[in-house]
Amino acid sequence: MLDANRVRVLVEVAHAGSISAAAERMSFTAPAVSQQLTKLERELGCALLERGRGGVRLTAAGRELLAYGERVMGDLRDAEAAVRSAAGEAPRRLALGAFASAGKTLVPSALAAFRRAHPDVRLALSDVEPPDGYGLVTSGDLDLLITHRYPGVPLPAAAGLHRERILVDPLLLVLPEGHPAGERGAPRLEDLEGEEWICGAPGISNRVALESAAQEAGVRLTVAHETRDYEVMLALIRAGVGVGLIPRTILGAAPKEGWAALPLSGGSGAARRRALAREIYVVHRRRPWRPVPEMVEMLKGSARRARERGAERFG
């Protein structure tokens, strides 16, 4: 039987991205971690990691073991929590992972409400950008993940996990104040083909969404400025250097001067499409310990209020 502690080392290295980072997280020395991995590879008779200057990368065999290892670690943590609960011990920690804009718009009020209700539970929040984070929930490193999916981006597999959508967040076309397209009601992508667009680099979710919509509409758009930071994007738009698609929840907390936002029209014929929107989800284990569902309800409340504010301001 495989040594569970060595499997845990592999899981930690995969999550941390390097042996040295995993060693720091586990309070081990890097040579000790490397030695445990070598023993695990010898035990299995195959390489699990490819070591390089930029860190480590899992082999196909390593990825296979990681999937099992994450489930094993999660089950062990569930077992510990269940035993402590049976012994009358209340949960002491709730670990959340969230992408940056959710951390600004949805999470703060939910965390504040949870702390008032459970002052003895220590909250821990980590930045986790999609599509990452599912393995951290499986292994029990995170109790709850807040993640998203943009149009054109597939949802990651969530085997053994519960995933629930809590918000549909429309992507609005944002223009510099006084831009002629803002006077045409709901413009089409076809009307903006000559504009300079601002969005993330190739492969980033909002870039995939923009390119998918452009392909569906049969137009070619020019991305002149690349940033995944919506605050930077809005600052560039306010300066008049381009246009972009920004989620409505982010605009609800943005300065009100220097820009205008409106929905894109779906066009006609094959280009007629549903309104562009990102979907926000919560992900947790199928049998979460007691405070997790309560935190989910608080996040749903934050999402509902954000949706109502957005609808009131932008229609």
Number of C-alpha atoms within 10 A of each C-alpha: 4 9 11 14 12 19 21 19 21 28 25 25 27 20 18 17 16 19 24 18 18 22 20 13 12 14 10 13 14 16 12 12 22 17 12 18 22 17 13 22 17 12 12 12 9 13 16 24 21 11 12 9 6 8 15 17 17 19 14 12 14 20 17 12 16 24 14 15 24 25 19 18 21 22 16 15 15 18 12 12 18 15 12 13 14 10 9 9 11 14 17 13 13 18 17 25 27 23 20 18 16 19 17 14 17 22 22 14 16 20 18 13 14 18 14 9 12 14 12 12 15 12 15 13 16 14 15 19 15 19 15 14 23 26 21 24 24 27 26 22 20 23 23 26 28 30 25 24 21 21 20 15 17 9 12 11 8 15 12 13 17 13 17 13 15 20 21 19 22 20 27 22 24 26 24 24 16 12 14 9 17 18 9 10 11 16 18 20 23 17 12 16 14 12 16 15 22 27 27 20 15 12 10 16 22 27 23 19 23 24 20 15 19 17 13 14 20 13 16 14 18 13 20 13 17 16 15 15 12 21 15 14 25 26 15 17 22 20 13 16 17 21 26 25 27 24 21 28 27 19 21 18 13 12 11 9 9 15 20 20 20 19 20 19 19 21 16 10 8 10 19 13 14 9 14 23 20 22 16 18 17 20 23 27 25 12 12 15 16 11 18 18 14 13 19 20 13 20 24 19 16 20 23 15 14 21 19 14 16 20 14 10 11 15 9
